Amino acid sequence: MGFSIALIVFSALMMLLVLMHKGKGGGLSDMFGGGMQSSVGGSSVAERNLDRITIVVGLLWFACIIVLGLLIKTNN
């Protein structure tokens, strides 16, 4: 039960983190005005930290899926 709740929380957090990223151009972000911003130099510190947080949450999300799959397999 606890891993199911963790999976829901990590899924919602992943959606929010992905939506917070800047659009890189050429995708759906251009359709909604994301392509009108000019990028000045490389990525900022905030963007790099957001990337790191997204990767960590993604790994935790993946681990929850693996654990839930194993629990379901052993319960059957």
mmCIF file of the N, C-alpha and C atoms, coordinates in Angstrom:
data_MODEL
# 
_entry.id   MODEL 
# 
loop_
_atom_site.group_PDB 
_atom_site.id 
_atom_site.type_symbol 
_atom_site.label_atom_id 
_atom_site.label_alt_id 
_atom_site.label_comp_id 
_atom_site.label_asym_id 
_atom_site.label_entity_id 
_atom_site.label_seq_id 
_atom_site.pdbx_PDB_ins_code 
_atom_site.Cartn_x 
_atom_site.Cartn_y 
_atom_site.Cartn_z 
_atom_site.occupancy 
_atom_site.B_iso_or_equiv 
_atom_site.pdbx_formal_charge 
_atom_site.auth_seq_id 
_atom_site.auth_comp_id 
_atom_site.auth_asym_id 
_atom_site.auth_atom_id 
_atom_site.pdbx_PDB_model_num 
ATOM 1   N N  . MET A 1 1  ? 0.830  -1.203  0.000   1.00 0.00 ? 1  MET A N  1 
ATOM 2   C CA . MET A 1 1  ? 0.000  0.000   0.000   1.00 0.00 ? 1  MET A CA 1 
ATOM 3   C C  . MET A 1 1  ? 0.864  1.252   0.000   1.00 0.00 ? 1  MET A C  1 
ATOM 4   N N  . GLY A 1 2  ? 1.950  1.222   0.764   1.00 0.00 ? 2  GLY A N  1 
ATOM 5   C CA . GLY A 1 2  ? 2.804  2.398   0.852   1.00 0.00 ? 2  GLY A CA 1 
ATOM 6   C C  . GLY A 1 2  ? 3.486  2.727   -0.459  1.00 0.00 ? 2  GLY A C  1 
ATOM 7   N N  . PHE A 1 3  ? 3.865  1.671   -1.229  1.00 0.00 ? 3  PHE A N  1 
ATOM 8   C CA . PHE A 1 3  ? 4.526  1.912   -2.509  1.00 0.00 ? 3  PHE A CA 1 
ATOM 9   C C  . PHE A 1 3  ? 3.545  2.461   -3.539  1.00 0.00 ? 3  PHE A C  1 
ATOM 10  N N  . SER A 1 4  ? 2.277  2.100   -3.415  1.00 0.00 ? 4  SER A N  1 
ATOM 11  C CA . SER A 1 4  ? 1.263  2.642   -4.326  1.00 0.00 ? 4  SER A CA 1 
ATOM 12  C C  . SER A 1 4  ? 1.091  4.135   -4.110  1.00 0.00 ? 4  SER A C  1 
ATOM 13  N N  . ILE A 1 5  ? 1.063  4.546   -2.860  1.00 0.00 ? 5  ILE A N  1 
ATOM 14  C CA . ILE A 1 5  ? 0.938  5.969   -2.550  1.00 0.00 ? 5  ILE A CA 1 
ATOM 15  C C  . ILE A 1 5  ? 2.191  6.709   -3.000  1.00 0.00 ? 5  ILE A C  1 
ATOM 16  N N  . ALA A 1 6  ? 3.362  6.108   -2.776  1.00 0.00 ? 6  ALA A N  1 
ATOM 17  C CA . ALA A 1 6  ? 4.612  6.729   -3.219  1.00 0.00 ? 6  ALA A CA 1 
ATOM 18  C C  . ALA A 1 6  ? 4.632  6.881   -4.729  1.00 0.00 ? 6  ALA A C  1 
ATOM 19  N N  . LEU A 1 7  ? 4.107  5.889   -5.455  1.00 0.00 ? 7  LEU A N  1 
ATOM 20  C CA . LEU A 1 7  ? 4.076  5.964   -6.912  1.00 0.00 ? 7  LEU A CA 1 
ATOM 21  C C  . LEU A 1 7  ? 3.178  7.104   -7.379  1.00 0.00 ? 7  LEU A C  1 
ATOM 22  N N  . ILE A 1 8  ? 2.056  7.296   -6.729  1.00 0.00 ? 8  ILE A N  1 
ATOM 23  C CA . ILE A 1 8  ? 1.150  8.394   -7.081  1.00 0.00 ? 8  ILE A CA 1 
ATOM 24  C C  . ILE A 1 8  ? 1.822  9.735   -6.825  1.00 0.00 ? 8  ILE A C  1 
ATOM 25  N N  . VAL A 1 9  ? 2.494  9.858   -5.681  1.00 0.00 ? 9  VAL A N  1 
ATOM 26  C CA . VAL A 1 9  ? 3.170  11.114  -5.340  1.00 0.00 ? 9  VAL A CA 1 
ATOM 27  C C  . VAL A 1 9  ? 4.301  11.396  -6.321  1.00 0.00 ? 9  VAL A C  1 
ATOM 28  N N  . PHE A 1 10 ? 5.126  10.370  -6.613  1.00 0.00 ? 10 PHE A N  1 
ATOM 29  C CA . PHE A 1 10 ? 6.237  10.567  -7.537  1.00 0.00 ? 10 PHE A CA 1 
ATOM 30  C C  . PHE A 1 10 ? 5.744  10.860  -8.951  1.00 0.00 ? 10 PHE A C  1 
ATOM 31  N N  . SER A 1 11 ? 4.612  10.276  -9.353  1.00 0.00 ? 11 SER A N  1 
ATOM 32  C CA . SER A 1 11 ? 4.055  10.554  -10.678 1.00 0.00 ? 11 SER A CA 1 
ATOM 33  C C  . SER A 1 11 ? 3.612  12.007  -10.793 1.00 0.00 ? 11 SER A C  1 
ATOM 34  N N  . ALA A 1 12 ? 2.922  12.499  -9.781  1.00 0.00 ? 12 ALA A N  1 
ATOM 35  C CA . ALA A 1 12 ? 2.489  13.901  -9.801  1.00 0.00 ? 12 ALA A CA 1 
ATOM 36  C C  . ALA A 1 12 ? 3.693  14.842  -9.773  1.00 0.00 ? 12 ALA A C  1 
ATOM 37  N N  . LEU A 1 13 ? 4.686  14.497  -8.977  1.00 0.00 ? 13 LEU A N  1 
ATOM 38  C CA . LEU A 1 13 ? 5.893  15.321  -8.897  1.00 0.00 ? 13 LEU A CA 1 
ATOM 39  C C  . LEU A 1 13 ? 6.642  15.327  -10.224 1.00 0.00 ? 13 LEU A C  1 
ATOM 40  N N  . MET A 1 14 ? 6.701  14.176  -10.901 1.00 0.00 ? 14 MET A N  1 
ATOM 41  C CA . MET A 1 14 ? 7.355  14.110  -12.207 1.00 0.00 ? 14 MET A CA 1 
ATOM 42  C C  . MET A 1 14 ? 6.646  14.999  -13.225 1.00 0.00 ? 14 MET A C  1 
ATOM 43  N N  . MET A 1 15 ? 5.322  14.984  -13.212 1.00 0.00 ? 15 MET A N  1 
ATOM 44  C CA . MET A 1 15 ? 4.579  15.835  -14.141 1.00 0.00 ? 15 MET A CA 1 
ATOM 45  C C  . MET A 1 15 ? 4.903  17.304  -13.905 1.00 0.00 ? 15 MET A C  1 
ATOM 46  N N  . LEU A 1 16 ? 4.911  17.707  -12.647 1.00 0.00 ? 16 LEU A N  1 
ATOM 47  C CA . LEU A 1 16 ? 5.209  19.104  -12.335 1.00 0.00 ? 16 LEU A CA 1 
ATOM 48  C C  . LEU A 1 16 ? 6.636  19.480  -12.727 1.00 0.00 ? 16 LEU A C  1 
ATOM 49  N N  . LEU A 1 17 ? 7.585  18.609  -12.441 1.00 0.00 ? 17 LEU A N  1 
ATOM 50  C CA . LEU A 1 17 ? 8.981  18.909  -12.757 1.00 0.00 ? 17 LEU A CA 1 
ATOM 51  C C  . LEU A 1 17 ? 9.218  19.000  -14.258 1.00 0.00 ? 17 LEU A C  1 
ATOM 52  N N  . VAL A 1 18 ? 8.605  18.100  -15.012 1.00 0.00 ? 18 VAL A N  1 
ATOM 53  C CA . VAL A 1 18 ? 8.777  18.138  -16.469 1.00 0.00 ? 18 VAL A CA 1 
ATOM 54  C C  . VAL A 1 18 ? 8.144  19.400  -17.049 1.00 0.00 ? 18 VAL A C  1 
ATOM 55  N N  . LEU A 1 19 ? 6.999  19.793  -16.529 1.00 0.00 ? 19 LEU A N  1 
ATOM 56  C CA . LEU A 1 19 ? 6.346  21.001  -17.035 1.00 0.00 ? 19 LEU A CA 1 
ATOM 57  C C  . LEU A 1 19 ? 7.104  22.271  -16.659 1.00 0.00 ? 19 LEU A C  1 
ATOM 58  N N  . MET A 1 20 ? 7.924  22.222  -15.622 1.00 0.00 ? 20 MET A N  1 
ATOM 59  C CA . MET A 1 20 ? 8.684  23.402  -15.212 1.00 0.00 ? 20 MET A CA 1 
ATOM 60  C C  . MET A 1 20 ? 9.907  23.653  -16.094 1.00 0.00 ? 20 MET A C  1 
ATOM 61  N N  . HIS A 1 21 ? 10.340 22.662  -16.879 1.00 0.00 ? 21 HIS A N  1 
ATOM 62  C CA . HIS A 1 21 ? 11.519 22.826  -17.724 1.00 0.00 ? 21 HIS A CA 1 
ATOM 63  C C  . HIS A 1 21 ? 11.254 23.833  -18.842 1.00 0.00 ? 21 HIS A C  1 
ATOM 64  N N  . LYS A 1 22 ? 12.307 24.509  -19.257 1.00 0.00 ? 22 LYS A N  1 
ATOM 65  C CA . LYS A 1 22 ? 12.204 25.418  -20.389 1.00 0.00 ? 22 LYS A CA 1 
ATOM 66  C C  . LYS A 1 22 ? 12.111 24.612  -21.665 1.00 0.00 ? 22 LYS A C  1 
ATOM 67  N N  . GLY A 1 23 ? 11.362 25.135  -22.620 1.00 0.00 ? 23 GLY A N  1 
ATOM 68  C CA . GLY A 1 23 ? 11.282 24.488  -23.917 1.00 0.00 ? 23 GLY A CA 1 
ATOM 69  C C  . GLY A 1 23 ? 12.573 24.708  -24.691 1.00 0.00 ? 23 GLY A C  1 
ATOM 70  N N  . LYS A 1 24 ? 13.048 23.685  -25.370 1.00 0.00 ? 24 LYS A N  1 
ATOM 71  C CA . LYS A 1 24 ? 14.293 23.790  -26.136 1.00 0.00 ? 24 LYS A CA 1 
ATOM 72  C C  . LYS A 1 24 ? 14.033 24.182  -27.579 1.00 0.00 ? 24 LYS A C  1 
ATOM 73  N N  . GLY A 1 25 ? 12.781 24.280  -27.975 1.00 0.00 ? 25 GLY A N  1 
ATOM 74  C CA . GLY A 1 25 ? 12.451 24.682  -29.338 1.00 0.00 ? 25 GLY A CA 1 
ATOM 75  C C  . GLY A 1 25 ? 12.150 23.492  -30.221 1.00 0.00 ? 25 GLY A C  1 
ATOM 76  N N  . GLY A 1 26 ? 11.305 23.713  -31.212 1.00 0.00 ? 26 GLY A N  1 
ATOM 77  C CA . GLY A 1 26 ? 11.004 22.675  -32.172 1.00 0.00 ? 26 GLY A CA 1 
ATOM 78  C C  . GLY A 1 26 ? 9.948  21.690  -31.728 1.00 0.00 ? 26 GLY A C  1 
ATOM 79  N N  . GLY A 1 27 ? 9.335  21.912  -30.597 1.00 0.00 ? 27 GLY A N  1 
ATOM 80  C CA . GLY A 1 27 ? 8.322  20.979  -30.105 1.00 0.00 ? 27 GLY A CA 1 
ATOM 81  C C  . GLY A 1 27 ? 7.021  21.684  -29.820 1.00 0.00 ? 27 GLY A C  1 
ATOM 82  N N  . LEU A 1 28 ? 6.240  21.069  -28.974 1.00 0.00 ? 28 LEU A N  1 
ATOM 83  C CA . LEU A 1 28 ? 4.957  21.658  -28.617 1.00 0.00 ? 28 LEU A CA 1 
ATOM 84  C C  . LEU A 1 28 ? 5.106  22.944  -27.822 1.00 0.00 ? 28 LEU A C  1 
ATOM 85  N N  . SER A 1 29 ? 6.265  23.130  -27.189 1.00 0.00 ? 29 SER A N  1 
ATOM 86  C CA . SER A 1 29 ? 6.455  24.359  -26.412 1.00 0.00 ? 29 SER A CA 1 
ATOM 87  C C  . SER A 1 29 ? 6.457  25.589  -27.321 1.00 0.00 ? 29 SER A C  1 
ATOM 88  N N  . ASP A 1 30 ? 6.865  25.438  -28.578 1.00 0.00 ? 30 ASP A N  1 
ATOM 89  C CA . ASP A 1 30 ? 6.825  26.557  -29.519 1.00 0.00 ? 30 ASP A CA 1 
ATOM 90  C C  . ASP A 1 30 ? 5.396  26.961  -29.836 1.00 0.00 ? 30 ASP A C  1 
ATOM 91  N N  . MET A 1 31 ? 4.510  25.987  -29.844 1.00 0.00 ? 31 MET A N  1 
ATOM 92  C CA . MET A 1 31 ? 3.121  26.267  -30.181 1.00 0.00 ? 31 MET A CA 1 
ATOM 93  C C  . MET A 1 31 ? 2.487  27.201  -29.147 1.00 0.00 ? 31 MET A C  1 
ATOM 94  N N  . PHE A 1 32 ? 2.920  27.109  -27.914 1.00 0.00 ? 32 PHE A N  1 
ATOM 95  C CA . PHE A 1 32 ? 2.329  27.898  -26.846 1.00 0.00 ? 32 PHE A CA 1 
ATOM 96  C C  . PHE A 1 32 ? 3.202  29.081  -26.444 1.00 0.00 ? 32 PHE A C  1 
ATOM 97  N N  . GLY A 1 33 ? 4.097  29.513  -27.315 1.00 0.00 ? 33 GLY A N  1 
ATOM 98  C CA . GLY A 1 33 ? 4.882  30.709  -27.054 1.00 0.00 ? 33 GLY A CA 1 
ATOM 99  C C  . GLY A 1 33 ? 6.233  30.464  -26.438 1.00 0.00 ? 33 GLY A C  1 
ATOM 100 N N  . GLY A 1 34 ? 6.631  29.222  -26.248 1.00 0.00 ? 34 GLY A N  1 
ATOM 101 C CA . GLY A 1 34 ? 7.931  28.933  -25.653 1.00 0.00 ? 34 GLY A CA 1 
ATOM 102 C C  . GLY A 1 34 ? 9.082  29.265  -26.566 1.00 0.00 ? 34 GLY A C  1 
ATOM 103 N N  . GLY A 1 35 ? 8.853  29.291  -27.881 1.00 0.00 ? 35 GLY A N  1 
ATOM 104 C CA . GLY A 1 35 ? 9.918  29.562  -28.831 1.00 0.00 ? 35 GLY A CA 1 
ATOM 105 C C  . GLY A 1 35 ? 10.237 31.032  -28.983 1.00 0.00 ? 35 GLY A C  1 
ATOM 106 N N  . MET A 1 36 ? 9.447  31.903  -28.378 1.00 0.00 ? 36 MET A N  1 
ATOM 107 C CA . MET A 1 36 ? 9.656  33.333  -28.526 1.00 0.00 ? 36 MET A CA 1 
ATOM 108 C C  . MET A 1 36 ? 10.738 33.850  -27.587 1.00 0.00 ? 36 MET A C  1 
ATOM 109 N N  . GLN A 1 37 ? 11.145 33.053  -26.629 1.00 0.00 ? 37 GLN A N  1 
ATOM 110 C CA . GLN A 1 37 ? 12.176 33.480  -25.691 1.00 0.00 ? 37 GLN A CA 1 
ATOM 111 C C  . GLN A 1 37 ? 13.534 33.164  -26.285 1.00 0.00 ? 37 GLN A C  1 
ATOM 112 N N  . SER A 1 38 ? 14.466 34.084  -26.112 1.00 0.00 ? 38 SER A N  1 
ATOM 113 C CA . SER A 1 38 ? 15.813 33.820  -26.618 1.00 0.00 ? 38 SER A CA 1 
ATOM 114 C C  . SER A 1 38 ? 16.655 33.240  -25.498 1.00 0.00 ? 38 SER A C  1 
ATOM 115 N N  . SER A 1 39 ? 17.446 32.241  -25.844 1.00 0.00 ? 39 SER A N  1 
ATOM 116 C CA . SER A 1 39 ? 18.302 31.638  -24.827 1.00 0.00 ? 39 SER A CA 1 
ATOM 117 C C  . SER A 1 39 ? 19.628 32.382  -24.816 1.00 0.00 ? 39 SER A C  1 
ATOM 118 N N  . VAL A 1 40 ? 20.030 32.832  -23.648 1.00 0.00 ? 40 VAL A N  1 
ATOM 119 C CA . VAL A 1 40 ? 21.270 33.579  -23.503 1.00 0.00 ? 40 VAL A CA 1 
ATOM 120 C C  . VAL A 1 40 ? 22.304 32.644  -22.893 1.00 0.00 ? 40 VAL A C  1 
ATOM 121 N N  . GLY A 1 41 ? 23.243 32.185  -23.684 1.00 0.00 ? 41 GLY A N  1 
ATOM 122 C CA . GLY A 1 41 ? 24.289 31.301  -23.171 1.00 0.00 ? 41 GLY A CA 1 
ATOM 123 C C  . GLY A 1 41 ? 23.748 29.932  -22.829 1.00 0.00 ? 41 GLY A C  1 
ATOM 124 N N  . GLY A 1 42 ? 24.468 29.238  -21.967 1.00 0.00 ? 42 GLY A N  1 
ATOM 125 C CA . GLY A 1 42 ? 24.095 27.888  -21.553 1.00 0.00 ? 42 GLY A CA 1 
ATOM 126 C C  . GLY A 1 42 ? 22.938 27.905  -20.577 1.00 0.00 ? 42 GLY A C  1 
ATOM 127 N N  . SER A 1 43 ? 22.717 26.774  -19.964 1.00 0.00 ? 43 SER A N  1 
ATOM 128 C CA . SER A 1 43 ? 21.622 26.677  -19.015 1.00 0.00 ? 43 SER A CA 1 
ATOM 129 C C  . SER A 1 43 ? 22.028 27.281  -17.674 1.00 0.00 ? 43 SER A C  1 
ATOM 130 N N  . SER A 1 44 ? 21.057 27.788  -16.987 1.00 0.00 ? 44 SER A N  1 
ATOM 131 C CA . SER A 1 44 ? 21.324 28.439  -15.707 1.00 0.00 ? 44 SER A CA 1 
ATOM 132 C C  . SER A 1 44 ? 21.492 27.400  -14.602 1.00 0.00 ? 44 SER A C  1 
ATOM 133 N N  . VAL A 1 45 ? 21.905 27.861  -13.452 1.00 0.00 ? 45 VAL A N  1 
ATOM 134 C CA . VAL A 1 45 ? 22.085 26.973  -12.299 1.00 0.00 ? 45 VAL A CA 1 
ATOM 135 C C  . VAL A 1 45 ? 20.744 26.376  -11.891 1.00 0.00 ? 45 VAL A C  1 
ATOM 136 N N  . ALA A 1 46 ? 19.705 27.171  -11.943 1.00 0.00 ? 46 ALA A N  1 
ATOM 137 C CA . ALA A 1 46 ? 18.376 26.679  -11.571 1.00 0.00 ? 46 ALA A CA 1 
ATOM 138 C C  . ALA A 1 46 ? 17.927 25.573  -12.514 1.00 0.00 ? 46 ALA A C  1 
ATOM 139 N N  . GLU A 1 47 ? 18.207 25.728  -13.800 1.00 0.00 ? 47 GLU A N  1 
ATOM 140 C CA . GLU A 1 47 ? 17.818 24.712  -14.770 1.00 0.00 ? 47 GLU A CA 1 
ATOM 141 C C  . GLU A 1 47 ? 18.600 23.418  -14.565 1.00 0.00 ? 47 GLU A C  1 
ATOM 142 N N  . ARG A 1 48 ? 19.878 23.542  -14.251 1.00 0.00 ? 48 ARG A N  1 
ATOM 143 C CA . ARG A 1 48 ? 20.686 22.335  -13.986 1.00 0.00 ? 48 ARG A CA 1 
ATOM 144 C C  . ARG A 1 48 ? 20.201 21.629  -12.727 1.00 0.00 ? 48 ARG A C  1 
ATOM 145 N N  . ASN A 1 49 ? 19.875 22.396  -11.691 1.00 0.00 ? 49 ASN A N  1 
ATOM 146 C CA . ASN A 1 49 ? 19.345 21.781  -10.465 1.00 0.00 ? 49 ASN A CA 1 
ATOM 147 C C  . ASN A 1 49 ? 17.999 21.122  -10.718 1.00 0.00 ? 49 ASN A C  1 
ATOM 148 N N  . LEU A 1 50 ? 17.177 21.751  -11.545 1.00 0.00 ? 50 LEU A N  1 
ATOM 149 C CA . LEU A 1 50 ? 15.889 21.162  -11.899 1.00 0.00 ? 50 LEU A CA 1 
ATOM 150 C C  . LEU A 1 50 ? 16.095 19.860  -12.660 1.00 0.00 ? 50 LEU A C  1 
ATOM 151 N N  . ASP A 1 51 ? 17.105 19.821  -13.529 1.00 0.00 ? 51 ASP A N  1 
ATOM 152 C CA . ASP A 1 51 ? 17.440 18.580  -14.240 1.00 0.00 ? 51 ASP A CA 1 
ATOM 153 C C  . ASP A 1 51 ? 17.837 17.487  -13.260 1.00 0.00 ? 51 ASP A C  1 
ATOM 154 N N  . ARG A 1 52 ? 18.673 17.828  -12.298 1.00 0.00 ? 52 ARG A N  1 
ATOM 155 C CA . ARG A 1 52 ? 19.127 16.830  -11.312 1.00 0.00 ? 52 ARG A CA 1 
ATOM 156 C C  . ARG A 1 52 ? 17.966 16.304  -10.481 1.00 0.00 ? 52 ARG A C  1 
ATOM 157 N N  . ILE A 1 53 ? 17.107 17.205  -10.033 1.00 0.00 ? 53 ILE A N  1 
ATOM 158 C CA . ILE A 1 53 ? 15.954 16.796  -9.218  1.00 0.00 ? 53 ILE A CA 1 
ATOM 159 C C  . ILE A 1 53 ? 15.032 15.899  -10.034 1.00 0.00 ? 53 ILE A C  1 
ATOM 160 N N  . THR A 1 54 ? 14.827 16.246  -11.308 1.00 0.00 ? 54 THR A N  1 
ATOM 161 C CA . THR A 1 54 ? 13.965 15.444  -12.174 1.00 0.00 ? 54 THR A CA 1 
ATOM 162 C C  . THR A 1 54 ? 14.534 14.045  -12.359 1.00 0.00 ? 54 THR A C  1 
ATOM 163 N N  . ILE A 1 55 ? 15.852 13.927  -12.520 1.00 0.00 ? 55 ILE A N  1 
ATOM 164 C CA . ILE A 1 55 ? 16.479 12.617  -12.688 1.00 0.00 ? 55 ILE A CA 1 
ATOM 165 C C  . ILE A 1 55 ? 16.318 11.778  -11.423 1.00 0.00 ? 55 ILE A C  1 
ATOM 166 N N  . VAL A 1 56 ? 16.526 12.387  -10.258 1.00 0.00 ? 56 VAL A N  1 
ATOM 167 C CA . VAL A 1 56 ? 16.393 11.648  -8.993  1.00 0.00 ? 56 VAL A CA 1 
ATOM 168 C C  . VAL A 1 56 ? 14.962 11.183  -8.784  1.00 0.00 ? 56 VAL A C  1 
ATOM 169 N N  . VAL A 1 57 ? 14.002 12.063  -9.032  1.00 0.00 ? 57 VAL A N  1 
ATOM 170 C CA . VAL A 1 57 ? 12.594 11.683  -8.859  1.00 0.00 ? 57 VAL A CA 1 
ATOM 171 C C  . VAL A 1 57 ? 12.218 10.606  -9.877  1.00 0.00 ? 57 VAL A C  1 
ATOM 172 N N  . GLY A 1 58 ? 12.753 10.701  -11.094 1.00 0.00 ? 58 GLY A N  1 
ATOM 173 C CA . GLY A 1 58 ? 12.488 9.677   -12.102 1.00 0.00 ? 58 GLY A CA 1 
ATOM 174 C C  . GLY A 1 58 ? 13.030 8.312   -11.700 1.00 0.00 ? 58 GLY A C  1 
ATOM 175 N N  . LEU A 1 59 ? 14.217 8.295   -11.111 1.00 0.00 ? 59 LEU A N  1 
ATOM 176 C CA . LEU A 1 59 ? 14.789 7.028   -10.639 1.00 0.00 ? 59 LEU A CA 1 
ATOM 177 C C  . LEU A 1 59 ? 13.967 6.448   -9.491  1.00 0.00 ? 59 LEU A C  1 
ATOM 178 N N  . LEU A 1 60 ? 13.514 7.300   -8.579  1.00 0.00 ? 60 LEU A N  1 
ATOM 179 C CA . LEU A 1 60 ? 12.663 6.825   -7.483  1.00 0.00 ? 60 LEU A CA 1 
ATOM 180 C C  . LEU A 1 60 ? 11.333 6.300   -8.007  1.00 0.00 ? 60 LEU A C  1 
ATOM 181 N N  . TRP A 1 61 ? 10.785 6.983   -9.015  1.00 0.00 ? 61 TRP A N  1 
ATOM 182 C CA . TRP A 1 61 ? 9.537  6.559   -9.646  1.00 0.00 ? 61 TRP A CA 1 
ATOM 183 C C  . TRP A 1 61 ? 9.715  5.177   -10.278 1.00 0.00 ? 61 TRP A C  1 
ATOM 184 N N  . PHE A 1 62 ? 10.821 4.999   -10.988 1.00 0.00 ? 62 PHE A N  1 
ATOM 185 C CA . PHE A 1 62 ? 11.121 3.713   -11.624 1.00 0.00 ? 62 PHE A CA 1 
ATOM 186 C C  . PHE A 1 62 ? 11.305 2.617   -10.575 1.00 0.00 ? 62 PHE A C  1 
ATOM 187 N N  . ALA A 1 63 ? 11.989 2.933   -9.476  1.00 0.00 ? 63 ALA A N  1 
ATOM 188 C CA . ALA A 1 63 ? 12.197 1.951   -8.407  1.00 0.00 ? 63 ALA A CA 1 
ATOM 189 C C  . ALA A 1 63 ? 10.862 1.535   -7.790  1.00 0.00 ? 63 ALA A C  1 
ATOM 190 N N  . CYS A 1 64 ? 9.946  2.466   -7.614  1.00 0.00 ? 64 CYS A N  1 
ATOM 191 C CA . CYS A 1 64 ? 8.623  2.129   -7.073  1.00 0.00 ? 64 CYS A CA 1 
ATOM 192 C C  . CYS A 1 64 ? 7.879  1.176   -7.999  1.00 0.00 ? 64 CYS A C  1 
ATOM 193 N N  . ILE A 1 65 ? 7.991  1.396   -9.300  1.00 0.00 ? 65 ILE A N  1 
ATOM 194 C CA . ILE A 1 65 ? 7.328  0.515   -10.259 1.00 0.00 ? 65 ILE A CA 1 
ATOM 195 C C  . ILE A 1 65 ? 7.915  -0.895  -10.185 1.00 0.00 ? 65 ILE A C  1 
ATOM 196 N N  . ILE A 1 66 ? 9.240  -0.991  -10.091 1.00 0.00 ? 66 ILE A N  1 
ATOM 197 C CA . ILE A 1 66 ? 9.885  -2.303  -9.997  1.00 0.00 ? 66 ILE A CA 1 
ATOM 198 C C  . ILE A 1 66 ? 9.456  -3.023  -8.716  1.00 0.00 ? 66 ILE A C  1 
ATOM 199 N N  . VAL A 1 67 ? 9.465  -2.314  -7.587  1.00 0.00 ? 67 VAL A N  1 
ATOM 200 C CA . VAL A 1 67 ? 9.086  -2.933  -6.307  1.00 0.00 ? 67 VAL A CA 1 
ATOM 201 C C  . VAL A 1 67 ? 7.630  -3.366  -6.328  1.00 0.00 ? 67 VAL A C  1 
ATOM 202 N N  . LEU A 1 68 ? 6.734  -2.519  -6.872  1.00 0.00 ? 68 LEU A N  1 
ATOM 203 C CA . LEU A 1 68 ? 5.345  -2.907  -6.950  1.00 0.00 ? 68 LEU A CA 1 
ATOM 204 C C  . LEU A 1 68 ? 5.140  -4.130  -7.848  1.00 0.00 ? 68 LEU A C  1 
ATOM 205 N N  . GLY A 1 69 ? 5.886  -4.179  -8.950  1.00 0.00 ? 69 GLY A N  1 
ATOM 206 C CA . GLY A 1 69 ? 5.799  -5.343  -9.832  1.00 0.00 ? 69 GLY A CA 1 
ATOM 207 C C  . GLY A 1 69 ? 6.252  -6.612  -9.139  1.00 0.00 ? 69 GLY A C  1 
ATOM 208 N N  . LEU A 1 70 ? 7.329  -6.529  -8.385  1.00 0.00 ? 70 LEU A N  1 
ATOM 209 C CA . LEU A 1 70 ? 7.826  -7.689  -7.639  1.00 0.00 ? 70 LEU A CA 1 
ATOM 210 C C  . LEU A 1 70 ? 6.849  -8.117  -6.555  1.00 0.00 ? 70 LEU A C  1 
ATOM 211 N N  . LEU A 1 71 ? 6.255  -7.135  -5.865  1.00 0.00 ? 71 LEU A N  1 
ATOM 212 C CA . LEU A 1 71 ? 5.272  -7.467  -4.829  1.00 0.00 ? 71 LEU A CA 1 
ATOM 213 C C  . LEU A 1 71 ? 4.043  -8.150  -5.417  1.00 0.00 ? 71 LEU A C  1 
ATOM 214 N N  . ILE A 1 72 ? 3.587  -7.661  -6.560  1.00 0.00 ? 72 ILE A N  1 
ATOM 215 C CA . ILE A 1 72 ? 2.422  -8.280  -7.196  1.00 0.00 ? 72 ILE A CA 1 
ATOM 216 C C  . ILE A 1 72 ? 2.776  -9.696  -7.661  1.00 0.00 ? 72 ILE A C  1 
ATOM 217 N N  . LYS A 1 73 ? 3.975  -9.867  -8.184  1.00 0.00 ? 73 LYS A N  1 
ATOM 218 C CA . LYS A 1 73 ? 4.385  -11.183 -8.677  1.00 0.00 ? 73 LYS A CA 1 
ATOM 219 C C  . LYS A 1 73 ? 4.495  -12.192 -7.530  1.00 0.00 ? 73 LYS A C  1 
ATOM 220 N N  . THR A 1 74 ? 5.032  -11.761 -6.384  1.00 0.00 ? 74 THR A N  1 
ATOM 221 C CA . THR A 1 74 ? 5.206  -12.695 -5.263  1.00 0.00 ? 74 THR A CA 1 
ATOM 222 C C  . THR A 1 74 ? 3.889  -12.979 -4.549  1.00 0.00 ? 74 THR A C  1 
ATOM 223 N N  . ASN A 1 75 ? 2.918  -12.082 -4.629  1.00 0.00 ? 75 ASN A N  1 
ATOM 224 C CA . ASN A 1 75 ? 1.626  -12.300 -3.970  1.00 0.00 ? 75 ASN A CA 1 
ATOM 225 C C  . ASN A 1 75 ? 0.743  -13.248 -4.752  1.00 0.00 ? 75 ASN A C  1 
ATOM 226 N N  . ASN A 1 76 ? 1.000  -13.449 -6.029  1.00 0.00 ? 76 ASN A N  1 
ATOM 227 C CA . ASN A 1 76 ? 0.158  -14.346 -6.846  1.00 0.00 ? 76 ASN A CA 1 
ATOM 228 C C  . ASN A 1 76 ? 0.593  -15.743 -6.750  1.00 0.00 ? 76 ASN A C  1 
# 
